[in-house]
Amino acid sequence: MSATETPLVPPSILATLLGPPSPPSDTAAPCALPEDPRPMLRPSERGPAHTLWTGRSWPFTCPTPADVHAADWHGLAFVNRYGGAAGAYSVMEHLVRGIEVARAIGLSRRLVLAYGLHDVPEVGAPSDLLGPLVAHLQRHEARTGHTDEALRLRALAEDATWEKCGVLDVFRDQDQCAIVHRLDVAMCAAEKRDLLPGWASAAAHPWSPREVIRPMDPRTVRLAYAKFLEEFAPPLAREFAEGWR
């Protein structure tokens, strides 16, 4: 797997060649937390579930936006990327550092928000799937025509989370999703360069941060993510504040 591969989106998006990012824009509607009108059963009544940061249950076979709560996202500061091969470098730190880059290169507020939320579904099952595994499962799906259960569960988690956060439309739009993906690729290239053995000479990406990445402590990362939410999604920030312990 090369330094520019990442499992965020299907290969059709990965092959997209992009020009410069979209110009800055502050015209996007503020993040809102819509109520889910669908009748709800308790998570325990909807099949298998597991426990999240706050003690809430995540019914991973049938999640809905009502199951998503930002207080549980603190757990992302303790979910290590690359299967732990990069040390204590968390999913949340990946988001925090990418948010800084997104702002520096002038992405719209809408895209900055989408980037800052794109890996949030990994707080619940099936969590952070390793890139080579995802690529293998996607090839297996294409070859056999059968839906892979792990990829299906990941898609369910993404849809529920992004719908709750009001950014599902970004990830349904190929052009906008490709920009978020391009930044994700750039961050992956920098992380592998600085944190994974054998990747020091990997090719750089134009959007990759130039500073050397060294993992931050989880509390620092959580504070930085809280500030991001306060600026870009105050309703989510209020939920996130409930998760401090």
Summary of the structure (lengths in Angstrom):
residues: 245
radius of gyration: 17.4
end to end distance: 38.2
largest distance: 53.2
contacts: 731
relative contact order: 0.20
helix: 53%
strand: 2%
